[in-house]
Amino acid sequence: MTLGQRLKKLREERGLTADQLSDELKLLKTVIWGFEMGKKEPTVSQLMKYAEYFGVSMDYLMGREAVGVHGERIEERPIEEEIKRVSVMLDGEEVTEEEITEALAYIKAKRMMKEALYR
């Protein structure tokens, strides 16, 4: 399944039209259609909007992680388990698990976008 097909499936499973999703995500309807038809590639921030709104990971959207449409994880990645065991400091403050998870999601998305550009 392509990224566009996943995005369309998520939208349709929620019973949303492209107009409604456009309003929810603050994106143009033509942009939504472009993603779904594979004519446009979303930016990292746009992917994050989709992932947050639908409660799925960016890895799921990109087809790299087995996560159900409702966010249930089918397969665990070891790094997520390791996050719970470490303490990381940045500028004298402990980095929260949520911050680490967001940073990892950013790194993964950036790598995927880079990989997609060089295919």
C-alpha positions as CSV (number, residue, x, y, z in Angstrom):
1,M,0.0,0.0,0.0
2,T,1.3,3.4,-0.9
3,L,1.5,6.5,1.3
4,G,-1.4,8.0,-0.7
5,Q,-3.5,4.9,-0.3
6,R,-2.9,4.9,3.5
7,L,-3.9,8.5,3.8
8,K,-7.1,7.9,1.8
9,K,-7.9,4.8,3.8
10,L,-7.5,6.7,7.1
11,R,-9.7,9.5,5.8
12,E,-12.4,7.2,4.5
13,E,-12.4,5.0,7.6
14,R,-13.2,8.1,9.6
15,G,-16.0,8.9,7.2
16,L,-14.5,12.2,6.2
17,T,-14.6,13.9,2.9
18,A,-11.5,15.6,1.5
19,D,-13.2,19.0,2.3
20,Q,-13.7,18.0,6.0
21,L,-10.1,16.7,6.4
22,S,-8.9,19.8,4.7
23,D,-10.6,21.9,7.4
24,E,-9.3,19.7,10.2
25,L,-5.7,19.7,9.1
26,K,-5.7,23.2,7.8
27,L,-4.5,22.0,4.3
28,L,-6.0,22.8,0.9
29,K,-8.3,20.2,-0.5
30,T,-6.2,20.0,-3.6
31,V,-3.2,19.2,-1.4
32,I,-5.1,16.4,0.3
33,W,-6.1,15.0,-3.1
34,G,-2.5,15.4,-4.4
35,F,-1.2,13.3,-1.5
36,E,-3.9,10.6,-1.9
37,M,-3.3,10.4,-5.7
38,G,0.5,10.2,-5.3
39,K,1.0,13.5,-7.2
40,K,2.4,15.4,-4.2
41,E,4.7,14.4,-1.4
42,P,3.9,15.7,2.1
43,T,6.4,17.5,4.1
44,V,7.5,16.2,7.5
45,S,5.2,18.7,9.3
46,Q,2.3,17.6,7.1
47,L,2.9,14.0,7.9
48,M,3.0,14.8,11.5
49,K,-0.4,16.5,11.2
50,Y,-1.8,13.3,9.7
51,A,-0.2,11.0,12.3
52,E,-1.4,13.1,15.2
53,Y,-4.9,13.5,13.8
54,F,-5.4,9.8,13.0
55,G,-3.4,8.5,16.0
56,V,-0.9,6.5,14.0
57,S,2.9,6.7,13.7
58,M,4.7,8.4,10.8
59,D,6.3,5.0,10.2
60,Y,2.9,3.5,9.6
61,L,2.1,6.3,7.2
62,M,5.3,5.6,5.3
63,G,4.7,1.8,5.3
64,R,7.5,0.9,7.6
65,E,5.7,-0.2,10.8
66,A,2.9,-2.6,11.4
67,V,0.4,-0.4,13.2
68,G,-3.3,-0.7,13.0
69,V,-5.5,2.1,11.7
70,H,-6.5,2.9,15.3
71,G,-2.9,3.2,16.5
72,E,-2.5,-0.3,18.1
73,R,1.1,-1.5,17.7
74,I,1.5,-4.8,16.1
75,E,5.2,-4.9,16.1
76,E,7.5,-3.3,18.7
77,R,10.8,-1.6,17.7
78,P,13.6,-2.1,20.3
79,I,14.5,1.6,20.5
80,E,11.1,2.5,21.9
81,E,11.7,0.0,24.8
82,E,15.1,1.3,25.4
83,I,13.8,4.9,25.8
84,K,12.2,3.8,29.1
85,R,15.5,2.6,30.5
86,V,17.7,5.7,29.9
87,S,18.0,9.1,31.3
88,V,19.1,11.8,28.8
89,M,20.1,15.3,29.8
90,L,20.0,18.4,27.5
91,D,21.0,21.9,28.7
92,G,20.9,20.7,32.3
93,E,17.3,19.3,32.0
94,E,16.2,15.7,31.7
95,V,14.7,15.0,28.3
96,T,11.3,13.4,28.6
97,E,10.2,10.2,27.0
98,E,7.8,12.1,24.9
99,E,10.5,14.5,23.6
100,I,12.8,11.5,22.8
101,T,9.9,9.8,20.9
102,E,9.2,13.0,18.9
103,A,12.9,13.4,18.1
104,L,13.1,9.8,16.9
105,A,10.0,10.3,14.8
106,Y,11.6,13.4,13.2
107,I,14.8,11.5,12.5
108,K,12.9,8.6,10.9
109,A,10.8,10.9,8.8
110,K,13.8,12.9,7.7
111,R,15.6,9.7,6.6
112,M,12.5,8.4,4.8
113,M,12.1,11.7,2.9
114,K,15.8,11.7,2.0
115,E,15.6,8.1,0.8
116,A,12.5,8.8,-1.2
117,L,14.3,11.7,-2.9
118,Y,17.3,9.6,-4.0
119,R,15.3,6.6,-5.4
